[in-house]
Each structure stands twice: as structure tokens, then as C-alpha cells.
Amino acid sequence: MLRLIAQLREAEQGKSRKNRTAAIRATLKFAKLHFAEEELAMETAGFPEIEAHRAEHRQLLSRLEDVAANLENGDGVAIYDFATELYTWIHEHLLKSDAQYVECLGKVSLASS
């Protein structure tokens, strides 16, 4: 995901709407796949906060869809600023929400050992 954020920033420098749109779409595609895999693992582990976690994922996916649609419609979008927003979201999500999930996985692993 961090590599995709770097590509978003590079696309902004090129100013090509086609490149920016492709970079956003690639980020969206990756996020959908990653979130689906993560949520399946959460279900399997019985993670009690899964619905709140899914809501965070849906919120980000919605934001990515909005940015992509705005780009495709020719609306001005500051991709560099959005990439910074995305980086901040990932950082906070990893430190808070994903940390809770990892803790749950650790408990599940210990219980099954």
C-alpha cells in the first residue's frame, strides 16, 4: 500500500489525469483485496470488533471511490494531499485497529496451542 501511495505522489507530479486516475484505481483495487482478506481472517479468528473494523475499511473505500470519480469527471483533486491523507489513515489504522486485531490473533493462537 505504501508503494501505491508513492505512485500517487508521482502521478501528481506528472499532472496527467490518466496517470492519476490509474494510480487511484490501482490503490482502490489493492485496498479492496487486502481488506477482504483481512476481514476473512478476522471472521475466522472470531475478532469481536470486526464490524467497527469493516466500517473503517468501507469509509476508506468510499473516499477512494470519490477521489477516482472526481478525477474521471475532470474535477480537480490534489492527489499529493490525498496521498498524505491516505498515509495518515494507514498509519493510524495500523497502530489502533490492526493492533487490536493482532492482539486477538495472538490470543487465538495461544488458545489453540
Backbone torsions as a table, in degrees:
resi	resn	phi	psi	omega
1	MET	NA	-38.9	179.9
2	LEU	-64.7	-34.5	176.1
3	ARG	-63.5	-38.4	178.3
4	LEU	-66.5	-36.5	176.6
5	ILE	-63.5	-41.0	176.9
6	ALA	-61.7	-39.0	177.8
7	GLN	-65.7	-35.8	176.3
8	LEU	-61.0	-45.3	-179.8
9	ARG	-64.5	-39.9	177.8
10	GLU	-65.4	-39.1	179.2
11	ALA	-63.6	-34.7	178.2
12	GLU	-64.9	-38.8	-179.8
13	GLN	-65.1	-34.1	179.4
14	GLY	-76.3	-19.2	177.4
15	LYS	63.4	8.4	178.1
16	SER	-81.4	120.4	179.8
17	ARG	-60.9	-36.9	179.1
18	LYS	-61.5	-45.7	179.1
19	ASN	-66.0	-39.9	179.5
20	ARG	-65.6	-43.1	179.4
21	THR	-63.7	-43.5	178.7
22	ALA	-62.0	-39.5	179.7
23	ALA	-66.2	-41.4	177.8
24	ILE	-65.6	-44.8	-179.9
25	ARG	-62.4	-39.3	177.9
26	ALA	-64.6	-39.7	178.4
27	THR	-65.1	-42.8	179.0
28	LEU	-62.5	-45.3	179.8
29	LYS	-60.7	-46.3	179.4
30	PHE	-62.4	-45.3	-177.9
31	ALA	-61.4	-43.0	179.1
32	LYS	-59.9	-45.9	-180.0
33	LEU	-65.0	-48.0	-179.0
34	HIS	-60.5	-46.3	-178.5
35	PHE	-65.2	-38.8	178.5
36	ALA	-62.4	-44.2	178.8
37	GLU	-64.3	-43.5	-179.4
38	GLU	-64.3	-43.3	-179.3
39	GLU	-67.1	-34.5	175.4
40	LEU	-64.3	-43.3	177.9
41	ALA	-63.6	-37.1	178.2
42	MET	-64.9	-42.6	177.7
43	GLU	-60.0	-46.8	-179.1
44	THR	-60.1	-38.5	-178.4
45	ALA	-81.8	-9.8	-177.9
46	GLY	71.9	34.2	-178.7
47	PHE	-61.5	118.9	-173.5
48	PRO	-69.8	-21.3	-177.7
49	GLU	-99.8	24.2	-173.4
50	ILE	-61.3	-38.5	-177.4
51	GLU	-66.5	-40.4	176.8
52	ALA	-64.6	-39.5	179.5
53	HIS	-65.8	-43.7	176.9
54	ARG	-59.9	-39.3	179.7
55	ALA	-61.5	-39.5	176.8
56	GLU	-62.8	-43.5	178.4
57	HIS	-61.5	-47.0	-179.5
58	ARG	-60.7	-39.2	179.8
59	GLN	-62.3	-44.5	178.9
60	LEU	-67.2	-42.9	179.1
61	LEU	-60.6	-39.4	177.5
62	SER	-63.2	-42.0	178.2
63	ARG	-63.8	-42.6	177.6
64	LEU	-62.0	-42.7	177.8
65	GLU	-61.2	-42.8	179.4
66	ASP	-62.1	-44.9	-179.9
67	VAL	-63.6	-44.5	179.0
68	ALA	-61.6	-45.3	-180.0
69	ALA	-63.1	-41.4	178.4
70	ASN	-61.6	-42.2	178.2
71	LEU	-63.7	-45.0	-178.3
72	GLU	-65.3	-28.7	178.8
73	ASN	-86.9	1.0	177.8
74	GLY	84.1	7.7	177.7
75	ASP	-75.2	144.6	179.4
76	GLY	-69.5	128.3	176.9
77	VAL	-133.7	127.8	177.2
78	ALA	-84.4	93.7	-175.7
79	ILE	-62.5	-39.2	-179.9
80	TYR	-59.7	-44.1	178.2
81	ASP	-64.9	-40.8	178.2
82	PHE	-65.2	-39.6	178.2
83	ALA	-60.6	-38.8	177.1
84	THR	-65.7	-42.4	176.2
85	GLU	-59.9	-43.3	-179.7
86	LEU	-64.9	-43.3	178.1
87	TYR	-59.7	-44.1	179.4
88	THR	-62.7	-42.8	179.1
89	TRP	-60.0	-46.9	-178.5
90	ILE	-61.2	-46.4	-179.1
91	HIS	-58.4	-49.4	-179.2
92	GLU	-66.5	-39.1	-179.6
93	HIS	-64.6	-43.2	179.0
94	LEU	-63.8	-44.1	-175.5
95	LEU	-73.0	-28.1	-176.5
96	LYS	-106.2	-73.3	-172.4
97	SER	-65.3	-49.2	-178.9
98	ASP	-67.5	-30.3	177.8
99	ALA	-63.9	-38.0	177.2
100	GLN	-64.2	-41.3	179.8
101	TYR	-64.7	-44.8	179.5
102	VAL	-61.7	-40.1	177.4
103	GLU	-61.4	-42.5	178.3
104	CYS	-62.6	-43.8	179.1
105	LEU	-60.4	-40.1	178.1
106	GLY	-60.9	-41.3	178.9
107	LYS	-66.6	-39.9	179.1
108	VAL	-64.9	-42.3	-179.8
109	SER	-64.1	-42.3	179.5
110	LEU	-66.5	-37.9	-179.0
111	ALA	-68.4	-31.1	-178.2
112	SER	-88.1	-5.9	-179.3
113	SER	-79.6	NA	NA
